[in-house]
Every structure is written in C-alpha cells, then in structure tokens.
Amino acid sequence: MSTTSIAYHFLIKTLIRTPLSFDHIPPILDRIELVENFETPEYIFVELIRFYGCSGRFEEAVDVFCNIPSFRCVPSALSLNSLLLVLCRRNQGLKLVPCVLMKSRVLNIRLEESSFEILISALCRFGKVGYAVEILNCMICDGFDVDMRIFSLILSSMCEQKKGFGSGDFGVLGFLESMRKVGFCPGMIDYAKVIKVLVKERRGLDALDVLNQIKAARMKPDIVCYTMVLNGVIMEGEYDKADELFDELLVLGLVPDVYTYNVYINGLCKQNNVKGGLDVLLRMEKMGCKPNLITYNVILKALCKFGKLDQAKELLSEMSLNGVGADLQTHRIMLDGLFGKGEIDEACVLMEEMLDKCLCFYCSTYDEIISGLCQRGLVCKALDLVEKMACKNVAPRPKSWEAIVLAFSNELSLPEAVWTGLVSSAKTQGGT
C-alpha cells in the first residue's frame, strides 16, 4: 500500500467522522480516480459504503460499489457483503438488492456463503420466507456448505409468521423433512417452535407426529413439548392418545408441572370424567405440585355443569384455604351453577358480592337472575338487585328491563327513587 493511499484513507476517515461531510467526499474520490494512479485498497470503499448506508444514503452507497473498478481496484465479496448488510437493514435498501446482485455478476464477484446468509437473514426479518427458501435451495444446488443456524432461522420465521402450514413443499413440515434429507438435524428448540404453532393451528395430531420424530432422532422431549402436544390432541378430541401421552411422560421420568396437570384435567373434564379430574387434583397435591386458579376453575366448571354444587362449594372452600383467590371467572362459574340448579338466594348473594367487589361491569348471568326472580314472583328482590347495579354503574340489559316491565305490568308504580336509579342505569348504558 502506497503512502499516497494511506494519506487519502486518513483524509476520508476524518471526513466520515465529521458531520455534514457528504459534499466534501465526491471531490476527493474524483481526484483519486482521475489524477492519482495507485491501486486503491478495497477497504476504503468498504468504509465509504458503510458510511453512506448508515446515513440512509443507499444510492450513494450503491454508486461507490459500482464504480470500484474505476479506482484501479478489483471488488470482491468483502465490498459486496458490506453493501448488502447496509441495504438489508431497511425496506428502502432491500429494493436495491436485485440490481446490486446483477451488477456483482458483471463485476465477476462470486457470492460466498456469508453473502447468502445476509440475504436470507434479511428476507426472514422482513417476512419474505418464501424467497429465503429459494435462496437456500440455490445455495444447496451450488454446493455451498450451509450453516445450520440458517436452517433454524428460516424454520423459526415460518413458525412466527404461521405460513406454509398447508399442503405442499412450502409447508413447514415439508421444509423440515426436506432439510433433514440434506443433513440438517433440528434441535429441541426447532422442534418446540414447530409443535407450538401446530397446536395453535389446532393440528394436534401433526404435533404428535413431530413429537414422534423427536424420539426417533434419539432425543428426549421435555415436559414443555409433552404438555403442548397433550393440549393439541385434547383439542382434537383424541382423548385416548392424551391418556397414552400422559402415561408415557410419566414412564420416561418426566415430572408434570401445573400446566401439564391443568391440560390433562381439562381433557378429563371434557370427557365428563369429573371424578378423574378430582383424582388428578389429589395426585398433584401428593406430588407437591400446587394447583393454581386455572386448575380449580376447570374442575369447578365441570362440577357445576353436572349440578354437583355441594362438591363445587367444598372445592371453593378448599381453594380459599390453599391461598388461591377466586377471580371473575370463578364467580361466574358458581353464579351459573347456582342459578341453573335453582338456588336463587345463593345466586343473589354471590351476585351482590360480585357487584361489591366490582369484579365485572356486566355479566350475562345478571339478566338470567333478574328474569328468573321476576318469573318466580320475587319482583322486590329483583328490584333490589337492579338498584344495587345502578349504584355500581352497571346497567341491566333489555332482557332485564322486559322482565321487570312484564312483572309489574301496568298496575303497579315503582317508588320514585327506584325509577331514578333505573333511568340513570339506562342512560349509563347508552339510552337502551
């Protein structure tokens, strides 16, 4: 490297660090090109490309790259990759990439693995996974060694965007299989991402197939994978497979956590096997796994569904003793259960408790209770509840109004204070 080139390099570096130096760089480049005759080092152009790219001046960065041969320098993948890196940071720059790649061919620059990886990473980042797969296939066809991280990146992007889960070669499962054929060995993180999205897409049986692939690869799925697949097969109604999975994870020595138990209990309750759910609840406690609010709500809902209110009340008390506080869903479950069983007084007490705690601005069961009270001739009780709702700025819906009007017909008049509360309630609701 000549002394002159070192001097120019120093000058350009100094200008790059100086704000608003864009107008001073072109004259220097013109002098290097037209007056000097030394072979300009490529790293000078790399620094200029990064400078223009980081400043958002993508066209100037591209011009510097395209004109490198004019400065008696042979461009390589070094300058190309530097340009690709800055262009791929933004959508605006990404649009210039095709032209740059065409120009690189004219300049006889051969893309390296690193060039492909820059492009694939950018395409995945911008949600263009299909193009990323095409570039990956080109790499493989051209005999490049592909970094395993690229496979994982594309697979992860597919899962995040939930694209390609249908039939065809672009499907994530098809991609997984085709990559395995070329030597890609997915890790547990890769498999877990695929399983997670398959379960979200309600494809539990496909998730089960992926779990079997993990075992076939002599890898041991963790409790998280088993829990996700267990949830998936239960959502598809494959309860026998759910039982097999739960037994299998125990045989493998995996320790179920509260999420695993919750999923399994939910499956048992869906099969109307409330006793089985209660048995698993006891097993949880014996194994030192503390049930949480979800655990109790699932079983409470099942008990109320089958009218087993005494057991539901006992479980509610047990829940409180174990330090698990009831939430809105818990109250609504019990409210529906009590009203459905005809235990109106208890339902009213619970409804008042919900209003006192401001747990819910509105609950459809409120209408059911008010209507039910009116139908049973307990109009005064219904009015008490309506008045309390009005005080809490909770407006009854049309069904409640209709029940009250029908109950009183045109023969009775309400006390002025009650009417005032009802009118205020209606205004709060928006004039209904």
C-alpha positions in Angstrom: 0.0 0.0 0.0 1.4 3.3 -1.1 2.0 6.4 1.1 -0.5 8.3 -1.0 -3.2 5.8 -0.5 -2.6 5.9 3.3 -2.9 9.6 3.2 -6.2 9.5 1.3 -7.5 6.8 3.6 -6.7 9.0 6.6 -8.4 12.0 5.0 -11.6 10.0 4.1 -11.7 8.6 7.7 -11.5 12.1 9.1 -14.3 13.3 6.9 -16.5 10.4 7.7 -16.3 11.3 11.4 -17.2 14.9 10.5 -20.9 15.9 10.5 -22.3 17.1 7.1 -19.2 15.9 5.2 -21.2 14.5 2.2 -20.3 17.3 -0.1 -16.5 17.0 0.6 -16.2 13.3 -0.3 -17.0 13.3 -4.1 -14.2 15.8 -5.0 -11.7 13.6 -3.2 -12.9 10.5 -5.0 -12.7 12.3 -8.3 -9.1 13.2 -7.6 -8.3 9.6 -6.7 -9.9 8.4 -9.9 -8.7 11.0 -12.4 -5.4 12.3 -11.0 -3.8 9.5 -8.9 -2.6 6.2 -10.4 -2.2 4.0 -7.3 -4.3 0.9 -6.8 -6.9 2.0 -4.3 -7.3 -0.5 -1.4 -10.8 -2.1 -1.2 -11.3 -1.3 2.5 -11.5 2.4 1.6 -14.7 1.7 -0.3 -16.0 -0.6 2.4 -15.8 2.3 4.8 -17.5 4.6 2.4 -20.3 2.1 1.7 -20.9 1.7 5.5 -20.8 5.5 5.9 -23.4 6.1 3.2 -25.5 3.1 4.2 -25.7 4.0 7.9 -26.7 7.5 6.9 -29.6 6.2 4.8 -28.0 7.3 1.5 -28.4 3.9 -0.2 -28.0 5.1 -3.7 -24.7 6.8 -3.0 -23.5 3.5 -1.3 -24.5 1.6 -4.4 -22.7 4.1 -6.7 -19.5 3.7 -4.7 -19.7 -0.1 -5.1 -20.4 0.0 -8.8 -17.5 2.4 -9.5 -14.9 0.5 -7.6 -13.1 -0.8 -10.8 -12.7 2.9 -11.9 -10.3 3.3 -9.0 -8.0 0.5 -10.1 -9.4 -1.9 -7.5 -10.8 -5.4 -8.0 -14.0 -5.6 -6.0 -14.7 -8.8 -4.0 -17.3 -10.3 -1.7 -15.9 -8.0 1.0 -17.3 -4.9 -0.5 -20.4 -6.7 -1.8 -21.2 -8.0 1.7 -20.7 -4.6 3.2 -23.2 -3.1 0.8 -25.7 -6.0 1.3 -25.5 -5.5 5.1 -26.4 -1.8 4.9 -29.1 -2.3 2.2 -30.8 -5.1 4.1 -31.3 -3.1 7.2 -34.4 -1.3 5.7 -37.1 -2.0 3.2 -35.9 1.0 1.2 -32.5 -0.5 0.8 -33.8 -4.0 0.2 -35.4 -2.9 -3.0 -32.0 -2.1 -4.4 -30.6 -5.6 -3.7 -31.6 -7.2 -7.0 -29.8 -4.6 -9.1 -26.7 -4.9 -6.9 -26.7 -8.7 -7.3 -26.9 -8.2 -11.1 -24.1 -5.7 -11.0 -22.0 -8.1 -8.9 -22.2 -10.7 -11.7 -20.9 -8.1 -14.2 -18.0 -7.3 -11.8 -17.3 -11.1 -11.6 -17.9 -11.2 -7.9 -18.8 -14.7 -6.7 -21.3 -14.8 -3.8 -20.0 -16.5 -0.8 -21.8 -18.4 2.0 -21.8 -15.2 4.0 -23.5 -13.3 1.2 -26.3 -15.8 1.0 -26.7 -15.7 4.8 -27.0 -11.9 4.8 -29.8 -12.1 2.2 -31.6 -15.0 3.9 -31.5 -13.2 7.3 -32.9 -10.0 5.8 -35.7 -11.8 4.0 -36.7 -13.7 7.1 -36.6 -10.4 9.1 -38.9 -8.7 6.5 -41.3 -11.7 6.4 -40.3 -12.9 2.9 -39.7 -16.5 3.9 -40.6 -17.9 0.5 -37.7 -16.0 -1.1 -35.4 -17.1 1.7 -36.2 -20.7 1.0 -35.5 -20.2 -2.7 -32.1 -18.7 -1.9 -31.4 -21.5 0.5 -32.2 -24.0 -2.3 -29.8 -22.2 -4.6 -27.1 -22.4 -2.0 -27.6 -26.2 -1.7 -27.7 -26.7 -5.5 -24.5 -24.7 -5.9 -22.7 -26.9 -3.4 -22.3 -24.4 -0.6 -21.9 -25.5 2.9 -24.9 -24.1 4.8 -24.6 -23.0 8.4 -27.1 -24.9 10.5 -28.2 -21.6 12.0 -29.7 -20.6 8.7 -32.0 -23.6 8.6 -33.1 -22.8 12.2 -33.7 -19.1 11.2 -35.9 -20.0 8.3 -37.8 -22.6 10.3 -38.3 -20.1 13.1 -39.5 -17.4 10.7 -42.0 -19.8 9.2 -43.4 -20.6 12.6 -43.6 -16.9 13.7 -45.4 -16.0 10.5 -47.6 -19.1 10.6 -47.0 -19.5 6.9 -46.8 -22.7 5.0 -48.8 -25.0 7.3 -50.9 -26.3 4.5 -50.1 -29.0 2.0 -47.2 -28.6 -0.5 -43.5 -28.3 -0.4 -43.5 -24.9 1.2 -45.2 -26.2 4.3 -43.2 -26.1 7.5 -43.4 -29.9 7.9 -42.3 -30.3 4.3 -39.5 -27.9 4.8 -38.4 -29.8 8.0 -38.4 -33.1 6.1 -36.5 -31.7 3.0 -33.9 -30.1 5.2 -33.4 -33.3 7.2 -32.6 -35.0 3.9 -29.7 -32.7 3.2 -28.3 -33.2 6.7 -30.0 -30.7 8.9 -30.6 -32.1 12.3 -33.2 -29.9 14.1 -32.6 -29.2 17.8 -35.2 -29.3 20.6 -35.8 -25.5 20.2 -36.6 -26.0 16.5 -39.0 -28.9 17.2 -40.6 -27.0 20.1 -41.4 -24.0 17.8 -43.0 -26.2 15.2 -45.1 -28.0 17.8 -46.2 -24.8 19.4 -47.5 -23.3 16.2 -49.1 -26.6 15.1 -51.0 -26.8 18.4 -52.1 -23.1 17.9 -53.4 -24.1 14.5 -55.4 -26.9 16.1 -53.3 -29.6 14.4 -52.6 -31.7 17.4 -52.1 -35.0 15.5 -49.4 -33.3 13.4 -47.8 -32.1 16.6 -47.9 -35.7 17.8 -46.1 -36.8 14.7 -43.4 -34.2 15.3 -43.0 -35.5 18.9 -42.5 -39.0 17.5 -39.8 -37.6 15.1 -38.0 -36.2 18.2 -38.0 -39.6 19.8 -37.0 -41.3 16.5 -34.0 -38.9 16.4 -33.0 -40.4 19.8 -33.7 -37.1 21.6 -35.7 -36.8 24.8 -38.6 -34.4 24.6 -39.0 -32.2 27.7 -42.2 -31.7 29.7 -42.9 -28.5 27.8 -43.1 -30.4 24.5 -45.3 -33.1 26.0 -47.6 -30.5 27.5 -48.1 -28.7 24.2 -48.8 -32.0 22.3 -51.1 -33.2 25.1 -53.1 -29.9 24.7 -53.1 -30.4 21.0 -54.6 -33.9 20.9 -57.1 -33.0 23.6 -58.3 -30.0 21.4 -58.8 -32.5 18.6 -60.8 -34.8 20.9 -58.2 -37.6 20.8 -58.6 -38.5 24.4 -57.2 -42.0 24.2 -54.0 -40.6 22.7 -54.0 -38.0 25.6 -54.1 -40.8 28.2 -51.3 -42.6 26.4 -49.2 -39.4 26.3 -49.7 -38.7 29.9 -48.7 -42.2 30.9 -45.7 -42.1 28.5 -44.3 -39.0 30.0 -44.5 -40.5 33.5 -42.7 -43.7 32.3 -40.0 -41.5 30.8 -39.4 -40.0 34.2 -40.7 -36.5 33.3 -42.2 -34.6 36.2 -45.5 -32.9 35.2 -45.8 -29.3 36.2 -49.0 -27.4 37.0 -49.5 -26.6 33.3 -49.3 -30.3 32.4 -51.8 -31.2 35.1 -54.2 -28.4 34.0 -54.2 -29.6 30.4 -54.8 -33.2 31.4 -57.5 -32.3 33.9 -59.2 -30.2 31.2 -59.2 -33.2 28.9 -60.8 -35.4 31.6 -63.5 -32.8 32.3 -64.2 -32.6 28.6 -64.9 -36.3 28.7 -67.3 -35.6 31.6 -64.9 -37.5 33.8 -65.1 -35.1 36.8 -64.1 -37.8 39.2 -60.9 -38.4 37.2 -60.2 -34.7 37.3 -60.6 -34.7 41.1 -58.3 -37.7 41.4 -55.6 -36.0 39.4 -56.1 -32.9 41.6 -55.3 -35.1 44.7 -52.4 -36.6 42.9 -51.0 -33.2 42.2 -51.1 -32.3 45.9 -49.4 -35.5 46.9 -46.7 -34.9 44.3 -46.1 -31.5 45.7 -47.4 -29.6 42.7 -49.7 -26.8 44.0 -52.9 -26.3 42.0 -53.5 -22.8 40.7 -56.6 -20.8 39.8 -56.9 -22.4 36.4 -56.9 -25.9 37.9 -59.7 -25.1 40.3 -61.8 -23.2 37.7 -61.7 -26.1 35.3 -63.0 -28.6 37.8 -65.5 -26.1 39.3 -67.0 -25.6 35.9 -67.3 -29.3 35.3 -68.9 -29.8 38.8 -71.4 -27.0 38.2 -72.2 -28.3 34.7 -73.4 -31.6 36.2 -75.2 -29.9 39.1 -72.7 -31.1 41.8 -72.9 -27.9 43.7 -72.1 -29.3 47.1 -68.8 -30.6 45.8 -68.2 -27.3 44.0 -68.8 -25.4 47.3 -66.4 -27.7 49.1 -63.8 -27.2 46.4 -64.3 -23.5 46.6 -63.6 -23.6 50.3 -60.5 -25.8 49.8 -59.3 -23.4 47.2 -59.6 -20.5 49.7 -57.8 -22.5 52.4 -54.9 -23.2 49.9 -54.5 -19.5 49.4 -55.9 -19.4 45.9 -58.2 -16.4 45.5 -61.3 -16.6 43.3 -61.4 -14.4 40.2 -64.2 -13.2 37.9 -64.4 -16.5 36.1 -64.7 -18.4 39.4 -67.7 -16.2 40.4 -69.3 -16.6 37.0 -68.9 -20.3 37.1 -70.5 -20.5 40.5 -73.2 -18.0 39.6 -74.2 -20.0 36.5 -74.2 -23.2 38.6 -76.3 -21.8 41.4 -78.9 -20.3 39.1 -79.0 -23.4 36.9 -79.7 -25.5 40.0 -82.4 -23.1 41.2 -80.6 -21.9 44.2 -81.7 -18.3 43.6 -81.0 -16.9 47.1 -77.3 -18.0 47.0 -77.0 -16.8 43.4 -78.3 -13.3 44.5 -75.8 -13.2 47.4 -73.0 -14.1 45.1 -74.2 -11.5 42.6 -74.2 -8.9 45.2 -70.7 -9.9 46.2 -69.5 -9.5 42.6 -71.0 -6.1 42.5 -69.5 -5.1 45.8 -66.0 -6.2 44.6 -66.6 -4.5 41.2 -65.4 -7.7 39.6 -67.4 -7.3 36.5 -69.0 -4.3 34.7 -71.6 -6.6 33.2 -72.3 -10.3 33.2 -75.0 -12.1 31.1 -76.0 -14.2 34.1 -77.2 -11.0 35.8 -80.1 -10.9 33.3 -80.8 -14.5 33.9 -81.1 -14.0 37.6 -83.2 -10.8 37.4 -85.5 -12.5 34.8 -85.7 -15.6 36.9 -86.6 -13.6 40.1 -89.4 -11.9 38.2 -90.8 -15.1 36.8 -90.8 -16.6 40.3 -92.7 -13.5 41.6 -89.7 -12.2 43.6 -90.0 -8.8 42.0 -88.9 -6.9 45.1 -85.7 -8.9 45.2 -85.1 -8.3 41.5 -85.6 -4.5 42.1 -83.1 -4.6 45.0 -80.5 -6.1 42.7 -81.3 -3.6 39.9 -81.0 -0.7 42.3 -77.6 -2.1 43.5 -76.5 -2.5 39.9 -77.5 1.2 39.3 -75.4 2.3 42.3 -72.4 0.5 40.8 -73.0 2.0 37.3 -73.8 -1.5 36.0 -76.8 -1.2 33.6 -79.2 -4.1 33.1 -79.7 -5.2 29.5 -83.0 -5.3 27.6 -83.9 -8.7 28.9 -83.9 -7.5 32.5 -86.0 -4.4 31.6 -88.5 -6.6 29.7 -88.9 -8.9 32.7 -89.4 -6.0 35.1 -92.0 -4.4 32.9 -93.9 -7.6 32.4 -93.8 -8.4 36.1 -95.3 -5.0 37.1 -97.4 -4.8 34.1 -99.3 -1.5 34.1 -100.9 -1.9 37.5 -98.0 -1.1 39.8 -95.9 2.0 40.1 -92.3 1.9 41.3 -91.1 4.2 44.0 -89.5 7.4 42.7 -86.1 6.6 44.0 -86.1 3.2 42.2 -87.3 4.8 38.9 -84.5 7.3 39.2 -81.9 4.6 39.6 -83.3 2.6 36.7 -83.3 5.7 34.4 -79.7 6.5 35.4 -78.8 2.9 34.6 -80.4 3.2 31.2 -78.5 6.4 30.5 -75.3 4.8 31.5 -75.9 2.0 29.1 -76.4 4.5 26.2 -80.1 5.1 26.3 -81.3 1.5 25.7 
